[in-house]
């Protein structure tokens, strides 16, 4: 059986701004598989960046329908 996928506009934020490391802005489009751990890749991404920057980082995923999912990760 094929899993359903959803495409989202995604970004990481710190202190209300999109995270920039060097010349790279942490935003783009991401395809995620439906399921209970659908946002796990974004959670890991945000956690890695929070650990590197040593500051809280919020991931955000927005769909075309305006649905928004987000959560904040803290340095470990």
Residue pairs with C-beta under 8 A, 6 or more apart in sequence:
3 33
3 34
3 35
4 33
4 34
5 31
5 32
5 33
5 34
6 31
6 32
6 34
6 38
6 63
7 29
7 30
7 31
7 32
7 63
8 29
8 30
8 31
8 32
8 61
8 62
8 63
8 69
9 27
9 28
9 29
9 61
9 62
9 63
10 27
10 28
10 29
10 30
10 42
10 59
10 60
10 61
10 62
11 18
11 19
11 25
11 26
11 27
11 28
11 59
11 60
12 18
12 19
12 26
12 27
12 45
12 46
12 49
12 57
12 58
12 59
12 60
13 19
13 57
13 58
13 59
13 60
14 49
14 53
14 55
14 56
14 57
14 58
15 55
18 25
18 26
18 27
19 25
19 26
19 49
19 53
19 57
20 26
21 49
21 52
21 53
26 45
26 49
30 41
30 42
30 61
32 38
32 39
32 41
32 42
32 61
39 59
39 61
39 69
39 71
42 59
42 61
43 59
43 71
43 73
45 59
46 57
46 58
46 59
46 71
46 72
46 73
47 57
47 73
47 76
49 57
50 56
50 57
50 73
50 74
50 75
50 76
51 75
51 76
53 75
54 75
55 75
56 72
56 73
56 74
56 75
57 72
57 73
58 70
58 71
58 72
58 73
59 70
59 71
59 73
60 68
60 69
60 70
61 68
61 69
61 70
62 68
